[in-house]
């Protein structure tokens, strides 16, 4: 049950209350309806309904972005269905003045996700309504970004390693230094194009310090994005106190999908366990 600590609420009204509380503290927010790899059209329709109720229910005090897992909105069924569904959500978001953040899921969906995102981001009317997560642990992330012309689009930069169960070393690298190099290269390139990237991290203090230096201590616009829950809470609060914009990514469920938090919660619990174990080993070495 520890995994429940990473989930903000179990319905739309509840997560909007969480968002309001975080915004009172000075944070920005991104709402993330949990669920992925959905093959049942009826469940896809329910996800769309929940997302519409979320966006329509937003007021100034809880206004925030919305994260989109493509396979929750139909990509597991067909690319055509996903495009049809996400277009309605993007248009509603544009009218509300918020962003739709395309998540990056398993590698098999990356090409279609990037293609659909780029098609919307390339339209002037939606260029500032959509944002794409890019994973620095992918070995071919730069060719993919070039193929779909992502370098000058709104990006959310993530490490990627340890989130999805990718084990094919021809696809990903587990070399932390190489991942960081790619991460910073994506960051620098996105800033040069005049964009304000989202810097996603769980609790990497060194990465945050490097980002601050790269951006000239905030001279170039950017946002830190942290996860809701116990991981990275101190880092997020420290960065906010230091004057940097910090956005909290809030996972939630709804009445029709109460149990879908479990895979997400287990992934985050595993991540926390691994971090604690690493810290323990480091302490032993220092001792």
N, C-alpha and C positions, 0 to 999 in steps of 0.2 A: 504493500500500500504506500510505500515511500514515493513511488512514482506519481501519485496524485498531487504531490507538492509542486510538480512542474506544470499542472493544469490550472488555469485561472478560474474556470467556472464550468457549470454543466448545462447552461442554457444561454440564450442570447441576452436576455435582460441582465443576467448575472455578470457576464463578461463586460457589458457596457458599464456596469457599476465599478468593476475592477479598473477599467480604463479611466473612468472619471477620477478615481482615487489616485491613480498613478499620475495623471495630468495635474492634479492639485499639488503633487510633490515636485512638479517641474519636468517630468519625463514626457516624451512623445510615446505613442503606442501604435502597434500593428497587431490586428486581431487575426488569429489563425484557427479556422475551423479544422479540427483533426479528422483524419480519414484519408485513405489512399488505396490505389489499385482496386477501384470500385468497378465491377462489371455488370451491376444491376441498374438498368436505366431508371427504375423507380427510386433507388437511393441517390442517384445523381440528381434527380428532380428535387429530392428533399434537401440536398446540399445547396442547390440553387435557391430554394425557398428560404433556408436559414440565412444565407448570405444576403439576400434581398432584405429580409427583416432586420439584419444587423445594420446594413447601410442606411436603410430608411429610418431606423430607430436612433441613429446618431444625432446628437445635438452638439453645440459648440464645446460643451464641457467634457465630452467623451469622444470627440471627433478623432479618427485615426485611420491609418491605412489598413488594407485587408490583404492577407497572404493567400495565395491561390496554389493549391497542389493540383496540377493538371489532371492527374488520374482520379481525383475526387470529382472533377467536373466533366468527365466523359472521355478523356484521352485513352483510357484503357479499353474503351469500346470502339471509338474511332476518332481520328483527327478532325473530321468534319463536324462531329457532334461537339467536340471540345470547342472548336471555333465558334459554332453557333451559340453555345452556352456562355462562353467567356465574353463574347461581344456584348451581350446584354448586361453583364456585370460591369464591364469596363465603362459602358455608356452611363450607367447609374453612378459609378464612382466619379466620372468626369463632372456630372451635374452636381455632385456633392463636394467636389474640390479635394478629393483624396486620391491616393495611388492604389493600384492593384499590383502587388508584388508577386511575380511568378516564381514559385519555388523550383529548385532543381532536384529532381528525384533520381531514381536509378538510371544508370547510363543508357539503358535501352530506350528511354523516353527523351533523352537530351536533345537529339536532332529535331524532333517534332516540337518540343517545347520552345527551343530557340527560334525555330522557324516561325511559329505562331506569334511569339512575342515580338520578333523583329518586324513582322508584317503590321502590327498595330503601332509599335514605336516609331515606324517610318512615316506614319500618317501624322501630319502636323497637329490635327485636332486631339490626338491621343499621346503625343510624344512625351508629355509630362504627366500622364496618367498611369503609365505602366513602368515597371521596374523588374529587372531580371536578376535572379541569383546566379552567380557563376562560381564554380567549385575549383579552387586552386590545386586540388590534389589530382585532377584529371591530366594525364600526360599530354593530351591533344587539346587542352583548353584554348590555346592561342589559335591554332588552325580553325577550331570551331567558332571562336569569336570573329575571326576574319571572314569565314564562310557566311555567317549570318549578320555581319556588320554590327557587332555589339559594342565595339570600343568607345563609340561616341554616344551610347545610350545610357539611360539611368540604370545603374548596377547596384546590386547588393553582393559584396564580396565575402565569400565564406571559404574556410579551409576545406571542408567536405570530408576529410578523413574521419572515420569512426561513426559517421551518421548513418549511412546505409551499408548493408552487408556486401560491399563490393570486395572481391578477393582476387580478381584477375589482374595480375601485375602488368599485363600489357595495356591495361586501361588506366590504372591509378599508380601513384607512387606513395609509399609510406615514409619516405625520407622527409622528416620535418623541415630540414633546412631548405630543400628544394621547394617544398610547399610554401614556405615563407617567402622565398625569392619570387615565386610566381604571384603570390598574393600582393607583394609590394609593386611588382611590375604592372599588374592590372590596375592597382590604385593610382600609380603615377600617370599611367596612360589615360585613365578616365578623367583625372583632374585636368590634364593638358587640354582635353576637348571641351572644358568648361562645365563639366557635370559635377554634381555633389554626391559622391558615392556613399553608400551605407557600409560601414565597417562592422561586420558581424564577428563577434567573438564570444566565447563562453566565459573564460576567466583568465585570458592571457595578458598579464600585465606588461610583459616585454613587448608584445605585439602592439598594444595600445600606446606605449611610449614611443615606439618606432613610427607609428602613424602620426602622432603629434609632431614629431620632428619632420617627417616627410611633408606634412601640410603646413609647415612654418608656424606651428603652434596655433593652428586654426585660421591662418591667413587664407588658405584655400578651403572653401566650404566642404563639409562632410558631416556625417552623423555616425556615432557609435550605435550599434544595435546589440542589445543584450537579451538573454532569455529570461522569461518569467520563472521565478523559483529560486531555490537556494544557491545554484551555481552562479558565481560571478556577481552576487548582490553587492558585496563590498566594493568591487571594482566599479560597477555602475554608479553607485552612490558617490564614490570618490571622483569619478570623471565629471559627474553632474556638478558637484561642489566646486570643481576646478574650472567651471565655466564652459564645458564642452557639451554639445547637444547629445542626449542619450535617448534612444527609443527602445522601449521594452516590447518584445515579441511575445504575445499572450496566446497560448494554445487554449482552446475550449471545445466542449462538445455541445450537443443539443439533445432534446428529449428523445429523438429517434436514433441516436447513436451514442448512448451513454457509455458504452464499453470500449469505444475506439481509442480512448486515451491509453489503453494498456500497452500496445506496442511502442508508442511514443514514450510513455513513462518508463518502460523497461530500458529503452535505449539511453535515456537520460540518467537513469539510476546506474546503469553499467558505466556510463561515462564518468559519473561522480565517483563510483567505486574505484575505477582505474586511476583517476586523479589523486584520490586519497592514498591509494597504494603507492603511486609514484612519489608523492610527498613524503610518505613514510620511509621509502627506500632512500630518498635523498637525505632525510634526517639521520638515518643510520650511517650513511656514508660520512656525513659531516661529524658525527659523533666519534 
